[in-house]
Amino acid sequence: MPGFFRTRLRRLRQPAPAERRGARDPIERALKAATARYVGLHPRFLWYARLKYRTDPCYRSIASHIGEGTFTVDLGTGLGMLPVLLGELGERRRALGVEWDREKARCGLHASRGLPGVELVEGDLNAFALPTCDVITLVDVLHYYDAHRQEEILRRCRAALGPGGRLLIREGDGARPGGSRFTRIVEKWATRMGWNRGPGVRFRPISELRAALVELGFRVDEDEVAGRIHPGNVLLVARLETAAGHPCARVPVVRRSSPSGNP
């Protein structure tokens, strides 16, 4: 009988499977640490951050493409969730988030306080002077603009990236049936309710965005980042020709299907 209780006690002391995964997975650890940084904000921002980190696969996917020692600019950063995640990943990653919604920018400042290498600024991505960087991210941003403005944004991003630079774009595929329709409805609702301040919602087929990126000199791969409550989403990984020794060259890019429902 004493042996039985000792065995049960050892099992209780062992970490749960999720905790063991977190101990082995630096992105999982960073996601948990990033979530905790939104404590103290208004509940609508806190719970939004918690839900997005937990259920949206794009954060894990994007983080896997951004290597140590890189400088990332996140345009339309919202609550600063991607820069905060990269800051928690550490390893000399630096990130700058640009957001034109003052209230969201302040939330990002709160969450990034004291986090080395992370800066959040209030500004319009259409007028912001992009610094030279290794990676630029556009997460659910382009669909607020018409095709002409989208391609102007892409050209400006191209000019800020050097050899080996990457442009990571998460968008809903306007050509997909089913899930993409749900995503469009959610985005239109969020815009009408004032959560997002974009001038409109215009989802284009991913094939059109790919073609525009190829014309600018990028080589483009895709990651599936569609979850149960984020259907129809695709991550475009656009890379310029890699120069020897460039930091982005150390990050492998693979085409993968992410598990639905978890980041």
N, C-alpha and C positions, 0 to 999 in steps of 0.2 A: 504493500500500500504506500509506504513512503516514496518508493521509486516512482509510482504513478503520479504523485503530487509533484515530485521534482521534474518529471517530464512535462507536466502541464505548465509549471512555472517557467521552464525554459521556453516553451512555445509562446507564452504570454509576453515574455521579454523580447522575443524576436520581432523585428519590424514587420509591418504588414507588407504585402506584395507591392502596393503603390509606393510605400516608403523606400523599399529596396530599389525599385525602378528609379526613384528620384535620386538616390544616393549614387547610382551608376550613370545617370543621364544628366549632363550639365545643363541642357536646355530645360529639362523638367525642373531642376532646382531653380534656374533663373526665372521660369514662369511663376513659381510659387513666391519667390522673393519680390518679383515685380508686382504681383497682385497685392501683396501686403503694403506696398507703397501708396496705394489709393485709399487706405483707411484714413478717416478724418474728413473726406470729401462728402458733399451732399450724397445721400443714398442713391440717387439716380445715376450719378457718375461712378460711385463705388461698385454698384451692382452691375452696371454696364461693363466696367473693366473686368470684373470677375467672370461674367458670362462670356465675354469675348475671348479672354485668355484660355478659358476652359473648353469652349466649344468650337472656336474658329481655327481650323487647321493651318491657316496662312501664317500665323506667328511662328509656329514650329518650323514650317517649310522655309520661310524667309530666313530665319536665324541659321538654318543649316547651310545656307548659301553665302553667309557673310563671315569671313575668316578673321583670325586674330590680326591685330595691327592695322585694320582698315578704318577708313573714315566714310561714314554713311550719312547722306542727307535724305530725310524723310519728308516729302512734300505733302501737305495736307495731313499733318500728323495727328489731328484730332486731340485726344487726351495724352498724346505722347507715348502711347503704349509700346510702339516698336523701339524708339530710342531708349526707353526705360529698360526694356527686355535686353537690348544689346549691352547697355551699361551693366546690367546684372551678370551678363555672360563674362564680362571683363576681358582679360587677355589683350589689353591695349586697344580694344575696340573703342572708337569714338563715334558719336552720333549727334546730328543736329536736326531738330524737328521744327518745321515751319507750319504755323496754323493761323488762319485769319479770324477765327472765332475767338474773341477775347476770353470768354468764360472757359472754353476748352483749353486754351493756351495756359490760363492760370492753373487749371487742374494738372496740366503737364508739368508746370513749374513746381507745384506741390509734390508730385510724385518723383520728380528727378532731383529734389533737393539733396545735396550732399553726395550725389552719385558722380564719381569721376568720369570725365570724358563726355558727359551728356549736357547738351544745351538745348533749350526750348525758346523759340522766339515767336512773337506775334508778327505776322506779315502775310501778304498776298503772294502766293506762289507765282502768279503771272508777272509780278513786278520785282520779286526778290532776286537779288544778284547772286546767282549760284556760285559757290566756291568750287575750286577744283577738288574733286573727291574720287574715291574708289568705287562707291556704290550709290545709286539713287533709287529710292523706293517710292512708288505711287500705289497706295493701297486704297481701292475704291474711290478714286479721284477723277479719272479721265471721263467717266460717264456723266459728269456734271457739265460737260462742255460739248459743243458741236465738233464735227470732224476736223474743221479747219483749225480751231483752237487746240484740239488735242495734238495735232501734228506739229503745231508751233511749240507746244510744251515739250514734245519729244525732241525736237531740234535743239532746244535750249539745253535739255539734259545731255544730249549727245556732245554738245560743245564743252560741257563741264567735266566730261569723263576722258581720262587718258587711256593709253593702250592697256588692255586687260580690264578696263572698267566694266561695270555691270549695271544694267537698268532692270529692276525687278518690278513688274506691274501685275497687280491682282485686279481682275475685272470679271464681271459676269459676261458670259458669251451670249450675245444677242441673237445668235443663230440657233441656240439650243432650245428644243421644246421642253415643256414641263418645268423643270427646276428653275430655268432662267426666268420664266414668267413670274414665279414666286419671288425671286430676288428683285425683279423690277418693281413689283408691287410694294415690297417692303421699302425699297429706296425712295419711291415716290411718296409713300406715306411719311417717311422720316423727314423728307424735304418739306412737305406741306405742314407738318407739325412743328417745324423750326429746329429739329435736332441737327439736321444738316442744312447748310446755308448755300448750297450750290444753286446756280441759276436755272437748272433744269435737270432732267434725267434722260440720257440718250445712250442706251447700250448698243454698241456696234458688234458685229460678228468678230470673234477673235481672229479670224483669218485676215480681216482688214488691218487690224493692229499689227499682226505679224508682218504683213506686206509692207506697212509703213516703216517698221523697224528694220527690215532687211534692206529697204531702199536707203536708209541712213547708214548702212554698213555694219549692222549688228548680225550676229549669228544667234538664232532664237530657238530655245527649247521650251517645253511646257511641263509644269507640274499640275497634277489634279489636286485642287484644294477645296473640293466640294464636300461639305459636311451635311448632316441631317437637317440643320436649320440654316445652312449656307449653300443651297444647291446651285448648280450652274456656274460655279466660280472656277477660274483658271489662273494660275500664276505663270506669266511669261518671264523667262529668264533670258535676257538679251545681253550678249557679251561682245565686246570689241576684241579685235585680235590681241592676243596676250603677248606682252613683252617679257623676255626672260627676267626672272627675279621680281616681277610685279606681285604685290601681296595677294591680289585676287587669284593669281594662278594657283595658290595653295588650297583653294576650296573646290572640291570635286562637285560637278553638276551631274545629276542623274535624273532621268525621267522616272517618276514614281507615282503611285496611287496612294494617297494618304488615307488612313482609316477614318471613316465618317464619324462625326460627332465628337472627336477629341482632338485637341491641338497637338 
